[in-house]
Amino acid sequence: MDLFGIKEHDERHDEVERQLRRLIEQVAQLSIDLGVTRTQLRRLALTVEGKVSEADVDPALIDLDAGIKEARVKLAEAQSAAEENWAAVNDELATSLNDLRAIIEGDAG
């Protein structure tokens, strides 16, 4: 018997937590991919440094560099949003549990 809706609240909290964890995992994977790309670009830069003028560089690499810069910004925004959402979910859960405890203690008292 679930008189106070605790089960539904717990299920909702668990679902939100699963979604947030998936988001955090995706952000972490993006961070890893970005690190790998940076390493590859650095290796390429060391290989061509001083050997090739900027005009000789494939425009795709220039576009890739611009894309990486944009990805860094988006990654930072996603990490910030994930942290904010996580804090909001935890605050909401704590408030709900405190309210529930107060109701239960009021009924018991």
Secondary structure, 3 states (H helix, E strand, C coil): CCCCCHHHHHHHHHHHHHHHHHHHHHHHHHHHHHHHHHHHHHHHHHHHCCCCCHHHCCHHHHHHHHHHHHHHHHHHHHHHHHHHHHHHHHHHHHHHHHHHHHHHHHHHC
